[in-house]
C-alpha cells in the first residue's frame, strides 16, 4: 500500500473552515512522474493532472468522519476505479475537496512507478484503516 502524504495547505484549510470532511465531496486526481505533487501545492489548479475522463468512479465513499478522545479520523471505503479506455501513465493519486471553491488539496499517494490502465482494467486505491487522523 502506498503511503499517504499531506499537502501543507490542508492544515491551514482545516483551520479556516474550508473542509467539512464528513459532508464535502472528496475526489481523486492523477499525476504522472514528470508532474509530481509537492507538499506546498494547495489547490487542484497547482497540479498538472492526467485525464480521468476514461476512469470511474472518482469519488470514494465515506465510511466515517468522527473523533474519539480528541483524535479525529477520516475513514473512506477503498476505491476501485475502472478504465473504459487507456488512462495514464500516472504515479500519484491525489485526494482533493471538490466542494471547496478552489478544489483544495488534501493529500496524495506515491505508487513508486508509473501505471497505465487499458480498457477494462481496474486500479484499487487502498486507504487502509484510516485516510488520516488529526490529534
BAROGU-431557 format. One record per residue (C-alpha): residue number from 1; z, x, y. Coordinates in pm, 1 decimal, m for minus. Layout:
% residues N
<pamar NUM; <Z; X; Y>>
...
This chain:
% residues 135
<pamar 1; <0.0; 0.0; 0.0>>
<pamar 2; <m90.3; 129.8; 345.6>>
<pamar 3; <195.4; 189.1; 590.0>>
<pamar 4; <245.4; m30.7; 895.8>>
<pamar 5; <216.3; 138.6; 1239.7>>
<pamar 6; <322.2; m41.5; 1557.0>>
<pamar 7; <148.1; m34.2; 1890.4>>
<pamar 8; <384.4; 84.3; 2167.0>>
<pamar 9; <287.1; m208.0; 2392.0>>
<pamar 10; <408.8; m452.3; 2126.0>>
<pamar 11; <768.6; m362.8; 2216.0>>
<pamar 12; <710.2; m445.1; 2583.6>>
<pamar 13; <514.7; m760.3; 2496.0>>
<pamar 14; <810.6; m885.8; 2288.9>>
<pamar 15; <1046.3; m823.4; 2582.8>>
<pamar 16; <810.7; m1002.8; 2823.3>>
<pamar 17; <775.4; m1314.0; 2603.4>>
<pamar 18; <408.2; m1262.8; 2516.5>>
<pamar 19; <472.9; m1317.5; 2144.7>>
<pamar 20; <619.0; m1610.1; 1954.0>>
<pamar 21; <555.4; m1467.9; 1609.5>>
<pamar 22; <684.6; m1783.5; 1443.5>>
<pamar 23; <425.8; m2003.9; 1616.0>>
<pamar 24; <139.0; m1792.2; 1754.7>>
<pamar 25; <m183.2; m1728.8; 1562.3>>
<pamar 26; <m191.4; m1378.0; 1418.5>>
<pamar 27; <m536.2; m1246.0; 1324.1>>
<pamar 28; <m691.6; m939.0; 1167.3>>
<pamar 29; <m944.8; m698.8; 1321.0>>
<pamar 30; <m1106.0; m393.4; 1159.8>>
<pamar 31; <m1177.9; m44.5; 1296.7>>
<pamar 32; <m1368.8; 242.8; 1139.7>>
<pamar 33; <m1258.7; 606.9; 1120.3>>
<pamar 34; <m1455.9; 704.5; 1432.0>>
<pamar 35; <m1269.7; 441.4; 1636.3>>
<pamar 36; <m913.5; 475.7; 1512.3>>
<pamar 37; <m643.2; 273.7; 1685.3>>
<pamar 38; <m373.3; 473.0; 1863.3>>
<pamar 39; <m16.8; 374.8; 1947.6>>
<pamar 40; <m97.2; 348.8; 2320.2>>
<pamar 41; <m357.4; 70.8; 2272.7>>
<pamar 42; <m220.2; m262.4; 2399.6>>
<pamar 43; <m485.4; m534.6; 2372.6>>
<pamar 44; <m777.6; m603.2; 2140.9>>
<pamar 45; <m1026.0; m502.5; 2413.5>>
<pamar 46; <m882.4; m146.6; 2391.5>>
<pamar 47; <m1031.4; m115.2; 2042.3>>
<pamar 48; <m1385.5; m74.2; 1914.0>>
<pamar 49; <m1389.4; m308.5; 1616.9>>
<pamar 50; <m1613.0; m361.2; 1316.0>>
<pamar 51; <m1780.5; m702.4; 1294.5>>
<pamar 52; <m1584.2; m950.6; 1084.2>>
<pamar 53; <m1849.8; m1224.2; 1108.9>>
<pamar 54; <m1912.0; m1193.7; 733.0>>
<pamar 55; <m1544.2; m1184.4; 633.2>>
<pamar 56; <m1293.3; m1464.9; 590.7>>
<pamar 57; <m1023.2; m1569.4; 622.5>>
<pamar 58; <m891.8; m1352.3; 907.6>>
<pamar 59; <m565.9; m1539.3; 974.1>>
<pamar 60; <m268.1; m1462.2; 749.3>>
<pamar 61; <m29.2; m1743.7; 656.6>>
<pamar 62; <323.6; m1729.0; 798.3>>
<pamar 63; <595.3; m1739.0; 533.5>>
<pamar 64; <892.9; m1688.5; 763.7>>
<pamar 65; <995.7; m1575.0; 1108.4>>
<pamar 66; <1372.8; m1552.0; 1115.4>>
<pamar 67; <1677.2; m1344.0; 1190.7>>
<pamar 68; <1990.0; m1281.8; 990.5>>
<pamar 69; <2285.4; m1084.8; 1122.9>>
<pamar 70; <2089.1; m976.5; 1429.7>>
<pamar 71; <1787.5; m844.7; 1237.5>>
<pamar 72; <1457.1; m1030.2; 1278.6>>
<pamar 73; <1197.1; m1027.2; 1000.5>>
<pamar 74; <835.0; m1141.4; 1002.1>>
<pamar 75; <700.5; m1226.8; 656.7>>
<pamar 76; <331.6; m1304.3; 604.1>>
<pamar 77; <153.6; m1402.7; 284.1>>
<pamar 78; <m77.9; m1131.0; 155.6>>
<pamar 79; <m427.5; m1198.8; 288.9>>
<pamar 80; <m727.5; m1183.3; 55.0>>
<pamar 81; <m1048.3; m1167.4; 257.9>>
<pamar 82; <m1391.8; m1225.6; 101.9>>
<pamar 83; <m1718.9; m1083.5; 232.3>>
<pamar 84; <m2018.3; m1319.4; 247.6>>
<pamar 85; <m2242.8; m1019.7; 329.8>>
<pamar 86; <m2179.1; m648.2; 390.0>>
<pamar 87; <m1873.3; m562.4; 601.4>>
<pamar 88; <m1775.8; m217.2; 719.9>>
<pamar 89; <m1720.2; 55.0; 682.7>>
<pamar 90; <m1361.6; 20.8; 804.8>>
<pamar 91; <m1046.7; 225.9; 756.8>>
<pamar 92; <m793.4; 46.7; 976.2>>
<pamar 93; <m674.7; m314.0; 960.4>>
<pamar 94; <m523.4; m430.0; 1289.7>>
<pamar 95; <m292.1; m727.2; 1349.9>>
<pamar 96; <m315.1; m895.1; 1688.6>>
<pamar 97; <m185.1; m1209.8; 1856.1>>
<pamar 98; <m483.5; m1438.8; 1909.1>>
<pamar 99; <m269.4; m1689.8; 2101.3>>
<pamar 100; <m174.6; m1433.1; 2367.8>>
<pamar 101; <m413.4; m1439.6; 2664.7>>
<pamar 102; <m523.0; m1077.7; 2618.1>>
<pamar 103; <m507.7; m1073.1; 2236.2>>
<pamar 104; <m205.8; m842.6; 2244.4>>
<pamar 105; <m189.2; m590.8; 1960.0>>
<pamar 106; <96.7; m586.8; 1710.1>>
<pamar 107; <32.4; m308.9; 1459.0>>
<pamar 108; <m217.5; m152.0; 1220.5>>
<pamar 109; <m254.5; m23.3; 866.2>>
<pamar 110; <m435.4; 301.4; 780.5>>
<pamar 111; <m605.9; 290.1; 440.4>>
<pamar 112; <m679.3; 663.8; 441.2>>
<pamar 113; <m1052.4; 633.8; 371.4>>
<pamar 114; <m1336.6; 409.8; 479.2>>
<pamar 115; <m1400.6; 90.2; 286.1>>
<pamar 116; <m1723.8; m109.4; 271.5>>
<pamar 117; <m1737.5; m455.2; 119.0>>
<pamar 118; <m2055.1; m607.1; m22.4>>
<pamar 119; <m2126.7; m978.6; m54.0>>
<pamar 120; <m1873.8; m1143.9; m283.8>>
<pamar 121; <m1625.8; m854.6; m277.0>>
<pamar 122; <m1268.2; m906.5; m165.5>>
<pamar 123; <m1009.3; m699.6; 17.6>>
<pamar 124; <m638.9; m784.8; m3.8>>
<pamar 125; <m411.1; m692.8; 282.5>>
<pamar 126; <m70.3; m643.0; 117.0>>
<pamar 127; <204.9; m699.1; 371.5>>
<pamar 128; <487.1; m604.2; 134.4>>
<pamar 129; <823.3; m779.1; 160.3>>
<pamar 130; <808.4; m794.5; 541.2>>
<pamar 131; <545.6; m709.2; 800.2>>
<pamar 132; <804.1; m593.3; 1049.5>>
<pamar 133; <1174.3; m601.7; 1129.1>>
<pamar 134; <1347.4; m581.0; 1463.9>>
<pamar 135; <1712.7; m485.4; 1479.7>>
